[in-house]
């Protein structure tokens, strides 16, 4: 039986008591934290070993291995999605928003294993996608699973609150960022503050973060070794960076939707073939430069080091952009948070290097702007400035970056809004609704 919140189910105080939801939110956080931790560790293991193998192998065998890993992983992942759970395609966040709004259903029994295995196969094989979308969607499915275990009645707001709490827990566990998980639920998933949602998301996110830290370690995802906090003189550059990121985010959103339309032309092809072709493209790129494939975390670490030449930054930016479009457009299971963070880090470093060449006192440390670029690009694409700011602080552990992040993120937000571009998850949700309507409407 498919279980999902009923359309229009509310979250009024008389409908859901906060004291009743606390133990359930705790269980959601524990379960989501365990799933996210295993998923995170499996992806990190596969990515590190894949890159190490490609570096060690001679040129000829290395190309064969890279192509085989990419084609087999991506082909298997896309076949699993198309065959067993089409809603597991992409990041899954637009689907989760539709579930919360009562527009569609959530089959957690299918989604959890398919999303885990398909995400591991595709991203582990080298697709330029991230783990945060899958962990958020799996977290939401965990919330519905716990609701079923506690026999929460269909149509009650408590079920919606636990799904939302699971989504926040998934983000918190993906990045060791519990506050970002809470804010993401309030700012992006719901777009409003409700005490019950806040309490459930807060408890589940903190619990999932504790579980993840115990199992995977306590250090921030990105460690900034010896990078000083930006001074007030860096604010003009942060403003310019935010404006540029705003336009870049609009371009990213439109190209991502275009890549989905392009791959729709191959819907009649066997899913394994489509996935294998996309994976082969990533495999070829990985053979040339292994770090350019996968989540791209190693590229972001290099950007924080600041030791990259400007011409290589431009090449890597272009390569990662194309690979992200190919990976997401194929319909594989994976998120866009990690890819866009890598693009933001590379772009921010490039702006910092150029600013340092023009006005050294305004950009004394170009690597600082890699952090600002990540937050600004995330804000312009997702249109969630508070999530972007808090996530950058929790990812790096640098609270002194708050002021320049505010400047760059809200500048990016203003530009994207002025362009009247839909936030990416909203655009994807509307696209899914339109395609669903086309499928159910009879031909004229």
MOVENRA-V989973 format. One record per residue. N is the residue number from 1. SS is DSSP state (A for helix, B for strand, O for the rest). PSI is psi in degrees with one decimal (none if undefined). NEAR is the number of other C-alpha atoms within 12 Angstrom. Layout:
N:SS:PSI:NEAR, N:SS:PSI:NEAR
This chain:
1:O:130.9:11, 2:O:130.1:19, 3:B:138.2:31, 4:O:157.2:39, 5:O:143.9:40, 6:O:150.2:25, 7:O:134.4:20, 8:O:7.4:20, 9:O:133.0:24, 10:O:-177.8:26, 11:O:47.7:31, 12:O:159.5:20, 13:O:-37.1:18, 14:O:-17.5:13, 15:O:-38.0:21, 16:O:121.7:29, 17:O:131.9:22, 18:A:-37.1:27, 19:A:-24.1:17, 20:A:-29.5:22, 21:A:-15.8:39, 22:A:-52.1:27, 23:A:-33.2:22, 24:A:-40.3:38, 25:A:-34.5:49, 26:A:-43.3:34, 27:A:-40.3:35, 28:A:-45.1:50, 29:A:-41.4:50, 30:A:-48.3:36, 31:A:-45.3:39, 32:A:-37.8:52, 33:A:-40.8:51, 34:A:-47.1:34, 35:A:-46.0:40, 36:A:-37.8:51, 37:A:-45.3:39, 38:A:-40.5:28, 39:A:-44.1:41, 40:A:-46.3:40, 41:A:-40.0:25, 42:A:-41.0:24, 43:A:-42.7:37, 44:A:-40.9:29, 45:A:-47.8:20, 46:A:-39.7:27, 47:A:-45.2:38, 48:A:-42.4:26, 49:A:-37.7:21, 50:A:-45.9:35, 51:A:-39.8:35, 52:A:-42.1:20, 53:A:-44.8:24, 54:A:-32.1:33, 55:A:-33.4:22, 56:A:-31.3:17, 57:O:146.8:18, 58:O:167.1:15, 59:A:-51.7:18, 60:A:-58.2:15, 61:A:-32.8:16, 62:A:-41.3:27, 63:A:-43.2:28, 64:A:-43.3:22, 65:A:-43.9:33, 66:A:-45.4:42, 67:A:-40.8:35, 68:A:-45.5:30, 69:A:-44.8:43, 70:A:-48.1:46, 71:A:-45.7:37, 72:A:-44.9:36, 73:A:-50.8:43, 74:A:-40.6:50, 75:A:-43.5:43, 76:A:-43.7:38, 77:A:-45.7:49, 78:A:-35.2:51, 79:A:-42.4:36, 80:A:-43.2:36, 81:A:-52.0:37, 82:A:-33.6:31, 83:A:-39.1:21, 84:A:-31.9:25, 85:O:82.0:32, 86:A:-26.3:29, 87:A:-10.3:41, 88:A:-1.6:45, 89:O:149.6:44, 90:B:-151.2:52, 91:O:-32.5:43, 92:O:-10.7:50, 93:A:-43.6:48, 94:A:-38.0:39, 95:A:-40.5:41, 96:A:-38.4:52, 97:A:-41.2:39, 98:A:-35.9:36, 99:A:-45.9:39, 100:A:-35.2:46, 101:O:-1.1:29, 102:O:19.2:26, 103:O:-19.3:24, 104:O:-179.5:25, 105:O:168.4:30, 106:B:116.4:40, 107:O:85.2:33, 108:A:-29.7:34, 109:A:-33.5:24, 110:A:-42.1:28, 111:A:-42.2:40, 112:A:-54.8:38, 113:A:-36.9:28, 114:A:-44.6:37, 115:A:-41.7:49, 116:A:-52.8:45, 117:A:-42.1:37, 118:A:-40.0:46, 119:A:-41.9:55, 120:A:-41.5:44, 121:A:-48.0:40, 122:A:-53.5:55, 123:A:-39.1:60, 124:A:-29.6:48, 125:O:-10.7:53, 126:O:-1.2:59, 127:O:141.4:66, 128:O:67.3:54, 129:O:169.8:53, 130:B:168.4:45, 131:O:-14.1:54, 132:A:-39.6:47, 133:A:-50.6:46, 134:A:-41.1:55, 135:A:-32.3:52, 136:A:-46.0:56, 137:A:-40.7:54, 138:A:-33.5:57, 139:A:-43.3:56, 140:A:-41.0:58, 141:A:-34.6:54, 142:A:-38.7:51, 143:A:-40.5:53, 144:A:-35.6:49, 145:A:-44.3:35, 146:A:-37.5:37, 147:A:-41.0:36, 148:A:-39.7:28, 149:A:-36.2:17, 150:O:3.8:21, 151:O:41.8:16, 152:O:131.5:28, 153:O:141.6:22, 154:O:135.1:25, 155:O:-13.9:25, 156:O:146.5:32, 157:A:-21.5:37, 158:A:-36.2:45, 159:A:-43.1:48, 160:A:-39.3:55, 161:A:-39.0:55, 162:A:-33.9:54, 163:A:-44.9:55, 164:A:-41.4:59, 165:A:-39.9:61, 166:A:-37.2:60, 167:A:-45.0:60, 168:A:-39.0:62, 169:A:-36.3:61, 170:A:-44.5:59, 171:A:-41.7:58, 172:A:-43.1:54, 173:A:-31.1:56, 174:A:-35.3:51, 175:A:9.6:47, 176:O:48.6:44, 177:O:77.6:43, 178:A:-38.5:41, 179:A:-39.3:38, 180:A:-35.1:39, 181:A:-43.4:48, 182:A:-48.0:46, 183:A:-36.3:38, 184:A:-42.8:45, 185:A:-45.0:48, 186:A:-39.5:32, 187:A:-40.9:29, 188:A:-49.0:34, 189:A:-40.2:44, 190:A:-35.2:34, 191:O:13.3:23, 192:O:162.5:17, 193:O:127.6:21, 194:O:129.4:27, 195:A:-42.2:21, 196:A:-43.7:35, 197:A:-43.8:46, 198:A:-47.1:35, 199:A:-46.1:34, 200:A:-45.6:46, 201:A:-38.5:54, 202:A:-49.4:42, 203:A:-43.1:39, 204:A:-40.2:50, 205:A:-44.5:52, 206:A:-43.6:38, 207:A:-45.5:41, 208:A:-37.8:49, 209:A:-41.0:47, 210:A:-45.7:32, 211:A:-45.2:34, 212:A:-40.2:39, 213:A:-36.7:29, 214:A:-40.2:19, 215:A:-29.6:23, 216:A:-10.9:28, 217:O:160.6:18, 218:O:-7.5:22, 219:O:150.5:20, 220:O:154.7:26, 221:O:-41.0:31, 222:O:116.6:35, 223:O:122.5:25, 224:O:96.3:30, 225:O:111.6:18, 226:O:15.5:14, 227:O:116.6:25, 228:O:159.6:21, 229:O:141.4:31, 230:O:143.8:32, 231:O:178.4:23, 232:A:-27.5:21, 233:A:-15.4:21, 234:A:-9.4:35, 235:A:-40.0:31, 236:A:-40.1:27, 237:A:-38.1:42, 238:A:-37.4:44, 239:A:-46.7:36, 240:A:-42.9:31, 241:A:-41.6:51, 242:A:-41.0:44, 243:A:-46.3:35, 244:A:-41.1:33, 245:A:-32.5:46, 246:A:-47.0:42, 247:A:-39.6:31, 248:A:-38.3:35, 249:A:-40.0:46, 250:A:-43.6:36, 251:A:-40.4:26, 252:A:-47.1:36, 253:A:-44.6:39, 254:A:-37.7:26, 255:A:-36.0:24, 256:A:-44.1:36, 257:A:-37.5:34, 258:A:-37.0:22, 259:A:-36.2:26, 260:A:-41.5:30, 261:A:-38.6:23, 262:A:-45.0:19, 263:A:-19.4:26, 264:A:-23.3:18, 265:O:-17.6:14, 266:O:20.1:21, 267:O:-29.8:20, 268:O:-14.4:12, 269:O:153.3:19, 270:O:135.2:18, 271:A:-34.4:33, 272:A:-37.2:33, 273:A:-45.5:25, 274:A:-47.0:36, 275:A:-39.9:47, 276:A:-38.1:38, 277:A:-44.0:32, 278:A:-42.2:46, 279:A:-33.5:49, 280:A:-37.1:36, 281:A:-44.9:37, 282:A:-37.8:50, 283:A:-41.1:45, 284:A:-42.9:33, 285:A:-38.8:34, 286:A:-32.2:41, 287:A:-37.8:35, 288:A:-46.5:24, 289:O:96.8:30, 290:A:-35.8:41, 291:A:-14.3:35, 292:A:-15.6:42, 293:O:176.3:50, 294:O:-152.9:52, 295:O:-27.2:47, 296:O:12.5:45, 297:A:-35.5:38, 298:A:-32.7:29, 299:A:-42.3:39, 300:A:-39.9:43, 301:A:-40.1:29, 302:A:-38.4:28, 303:A:-38.5:45, 304:A:-26.3:39, 305:A:-25.7:27, 306:O:4.2:35, 307:O:36.8:22, 308:O:137.6:27, 309:O:150.3:20, 310:A:-37.5:24, 311:A:-34.8:16, 312:A:-32.3:23, 313:A:-44.6:34, 314:A:-42.4:21, 315:A:-46.1:20, 316:A:-36.7:36, 317:A:-48.9:32, 318:A:-43.1:21, 319:A:-48.3:32, 320:A:-36.9:47, 321:A:-49.6:39, 322:A:-43.5:30, 323:A:-35.0:39, 324:A:-42.4:50, 325:A:-43.6:39, 326:A:-44.6:41, 327:A:-49.2:53, 328:A:-38.0:49, 329:A:-28.2:42, 330:O:-20.6:48, 331:O:10.9:49, 332:O:162.6:58, 333:B:116.4:54, 334:O:155.8:54, 335:B:171.3:43, 336:O:-4.8:47, 337:A:-55.7:44, 338:A:-46.3:42, 339:A:-41.9:47, 340:A:-28.0:48, 341:A:-38.9:50, 342:A:-44.9:48, 343:A:-41.4:49, 344:A:-39.1:54, 345:A:-44.4:48, 346:A:-46.0:53, 347:A:-41.1:49, 348:A:-40.4:49, 349:A:-41.2:46, 350:A:-44.5:41, 351:A:-40.5:42, 352:A:-40.7:46, 353:A:-43.7:33, 354:A:-42.1:27, 355:A:-37.5:31, 356:A:-36.6:24, 357:A:-32.2:17, 358:A:-46.2:15, 359:O:86.6:19, 360:O:-33.4:17, 361:O:-24.5:20, 362:O:-22.7:28, 363:O:66.1:34, 364:O:-33.1:27, 365:O:94.8:36, 366:O:-31.4:44, 367:O:-22.7:41, 368:A:-37.0:49, 369:A:-10.4:55, 370:A:-40.5:52, 371:A:-45.4:61, 372:A:-36.5:61, 373:A:-38.2:54, 374:A:-49.1:53, 375:A:-39.9:56, 376:A:-43.2:57, 377:A:-39.6:57, 378:A:-42.2:50, 379:A:-43.5:51, 380:A:-32.0:50, 381:A:-48.2:49, 382:A:-23.9:42, 383:O:43.8:42, 384:O:80.3:38, 385:A:-39.6:38, 386:A:-40.4:35, 387:A:-44.1:43, 388:A:-44.4:44, 389:A:-49.8:44, 390:A:-38.7:41, 391:A:-41.5:45, 392:A:-39.3:47, 393:A:-42.2:36, 394:A:-32.6:36, 395:A:-35.9:38, 396:A:-19.6:36, 397:O:16.7:27, 398:O:94.1:30, 399:A:-16.2:22, 400:A:-8.2:24, 401:A:4.4:37, 402:A:-50.1:31, 403:A:-52.3:26, 404:A:-30.3:38, 405:A:-39.9:49, 406:A:-45.0:34, 407:A:-50.9:34, 408:A:-40.5:45, 409:A:-43.0:50, 410:A:-25.8:38, 411:A:-44.3:37, 412:A:-40.8:44, 413:A:-44.6:43, 414:A:-41.3:31, 415:A:-46.1:32, 416:A:-39.7:38, 417:A:-39.9:25, 418:A:-29.8:17, 419:O:-4.7:22, 420:O:39.0:19, 421:O:132.8:28, 422:O:140.9:28, 423:O:147.2:34, 424:A:-40.9:36, 425:A:-31.5:35, 426:A:-41.3:29, 427:A:-40.0:29, 428:A:-37.6:34, 429:A:-42.4:31, 430:A:-35.9:21, 431:A:-42.2:23, 432:A:-39.7:30, 433:A:-42.2:21, 434:A:-40.4:14, 435:A:-36.8:16, 436:A:-38.4:16, 437:A:-38.6:14, 438:A:-33.6:13, 439:A:-33.6:11, 440:A:-19.3:10, 441:O:135.1:10, 442:O:151.0:7, 443:O:151.1:7, 444:O:none:4
